[in-house]
Amino acid sequence: MKLSIERLILPATPRPARWHGPTFSVENVRFSYGSTPVLKGITIEGIAPGKITATIGPNAAGKTTFFKCIAGLLKPEGMIRLDGTDIRDYSREEITQRVSYLPQESPVNAVLTVFEAVLLARKHTLSWRVSDEDLRSVTQVLEDLDIEDLSIRFLNELSGGQKQMVSIAQSLVRDPDVLLMDEPTSSLDLQRQLEVLDLIAHVTSERGIVTLISLHDLNLAARYAAQFVVMDHGAVYASGDADAVLTPQMLRDVYGVNATVVTNPDSILQITPIGSIRSKKSRVAAVP
């Protein structure tokens, strides 16, 4: 699909806020790869629309598998309800329209320009019927992410960070009810991380959507998330607001580190790691 950018880019129009967001809950979700259990009874209630929920935990905690279950890519046991309906009762097309999932590594099609790739994400499928609103939405999200200058660049010409920005644009342009983002800032510099999370927070609030973001940087999570879900070994260790979840005891139990947790002048929790709880002997023994 080859498109003319000069003909496609139209003035952006404001989008109305979604006043009543979707309801979302997870009850006793379990999933195994073969005989290996990965999710062991995940239950989360009260995930509020319009606010960011940070899903945190160490590597191999089950966060990516959990997101894939919500996105309908895996078939778990238990219940994942969107507006009171089990996600498995929606058609594949309905899930694609209502749930937008950004994986850690997104495949890109090098024959497309950035504008075409984001437009294709907006349309969900290859279609020649492109409305003015589709074009405005693509233009708006590129402007919001400050990458409109990349519109006519081909994907294979982009750096890793630029490709990450395009993937984020593809997630946001679909106007989903549920937004799942697995490490969306991993390839971005500090300035871009803040800009992207500012935009995600704004979009989440403005549109009243359910947004779950997996982040390894706990200080970034503390700055932007209103609710936290801590996963460890396929189970929920704790959930709630920052004060209830981001504690020295949690950091010791889940991450294996001693750390201080203080409130900075902006009333945001600040985590400072002190060191691993593993002894020097155990670290040396682990080295071949």
Secondary structure as the mmCIF struct_conf table of DSSP 4:
data_model
#
loop_
_struct_conf.conf_type_id
_struct_conf.id
_struct_conf.beg_label_comp_id
_struct_conf.beg_label_asym_id
_struct_conf.beg_label_seq_id
_struct_conf.end_label_comp_id
_struct_conf.end_label_asym_id
_struct_conf.end_label_seq_id
HELX_RH_AL_P HELX_RH_AL_P1 ILE A 5 LEU A 8
HELX_LH_PP_P HELX_LH_PP_P1 PRO A 14 ALA A 17
BEND BEND1 TRP A 19 HIS A 20
HELX_LH_PP_P HELX_LH_PP_P2 GLY A 21 THR A 23
STRN STRN1 PHE A 24 TYR A 33
TURN_TY1_P TURN_TY1_P1 GLY A 34 SER A 35
STRN STRN2 THR A 36 ILE A 44
TURN_TY1_P TURN_TY1_P2 PRO A 49 GLY A 50
BEND BEND2 LYS A 51 LYS A 51
STRN STRN3 ILE A 52 ILE A 56
TURN_TY1_P TURN_TY1_P3 ASN A 59 ALA A 60
BEND BEND3 ALA A 61 GLY A 62
HELX_RH_AL_P HELX_RH_AL_P2 LYS A 63 ILE A 70
TURN_TY1_P TURN_TY1_P4 ALA A 71 GLY A 72
BEND BEND4 LEU A 73 LEU A 74
STRN STRN4 GLU A 77 LEU A 82
TURN_TY1_P TURN_TY1_P5 ASP A 83 GLY A 84
STRN STRN5 THR A 85 ASP A 86
HELX_RH_3T_P HELX_RH_3T_P1 ILE A 87 ASP A 89
BEND BEND5 TYR A 90 TYR A 90
HELX_RH_AL_P HELX_RH_AL_P3 ARG A 92 ARG A 98
STRN STRN6 VAL A 99 LEU A 102
BEND BEND6 GLN A 104 GLU A 105
TURN_TY1_P TURN_TY1_P6 ALA A 110 VAL A 111
BEND BEND7 LEU A 112 LEU A 112
STRN STRN7 THR A 113 THR A 113
HELX_RH_AL_P HELX_RH_AL_P4 VAL A 114 LYS A 123
BEND BEND8 HIS A 124 THR A 125
BEND BEND9 TRP A 128 TRP A 128
HELX_RH_AL_P HELX_RH_AL_P5 ASP A 132 ASP A 144
TURN_TY1_P TURN_TY1_P7 LEU A 145 ASP A 146
HELX_RH_3T_P HELX_RH_3T_P2 GLU A 148 LEU A 150
TURN_TY1_P TURN_TY1_P8 SER A 151 ILE A 152
BEND BEND10 ARG A 153 ARG A 153
STRN STRN8 PHE A 154 PHE A 154
HELX_RH_3T_P HELX_RH_3T_P3 LEU A 155 GLU A 157
BEND BEND11 LEU A 158 LEU A 158
HELX_RH_AL_P HELX_RH_AL_P6 GLY A 160 LEU A 172
TURN_TY1_P TURN_TY1_P9 VAL A 173 ARG A 174
BEND BEND12 ASP A 177 ASP A 177
STRN STRN9 VAL A 178 ASP A 182
BEND BEND13 GLU A 183 GLU A 183
TURN_TY1_P TURN_TY1_P10 PRO A 184 SER A 187
BEND BEND14 LEU A 188 LEU A 188
HELX_RH_AL_P HELX_RH_AL_P7 LEU A 190 ARG A 207
TURN_TY1_P TURN_TY1_P11 GLY A 208 GLY A 208
STRN STRN10 VAL A 210 SER A 214
BEND BEND15 HIS A 216 HIS A 216
HELX_RH_AL_P HELX_RH_AL_P8 LEU A 218 TYR A 224
BEND BEND16 ALA A 226 ALA A 226
STRN STRN11 GLN A 227 ASP A 232
TURN_TY1_P TURN_TY1_P12 HIS A 233 GLY A 234
STRN STRN12 ALA A 235 GLY A 240
HELX_RH_AL_P HELX_RH_AL_P9 ALA A 242 VAL A 245
BEND BEND17 LEU A 246 LEU A 246
HELX_RH_AL_P HELX_RH_AL_P10 PRO A 248 MET A 250
HELX_RH_PI_P HELX_RH_PI_P1 LEU A 251 TYR A 255
STRN STRN13 VAL A 257 THR A 263
TURN_TY1_P TURN_TY1_P13 PRO A 265 ASP A 266
BEND BEND18 SER A 267 SER A 267
STRN STRN14 LEU A 269 SER A 276
BEND BEND19 ILE A 277 ARG A 278
HELX_RH_AL_P HELX_RH_AL_P11 LYS A 280 ALA A 285
TURN_TY1_P TURN_TY1_P14 ALA A 286 ALA A 286
#
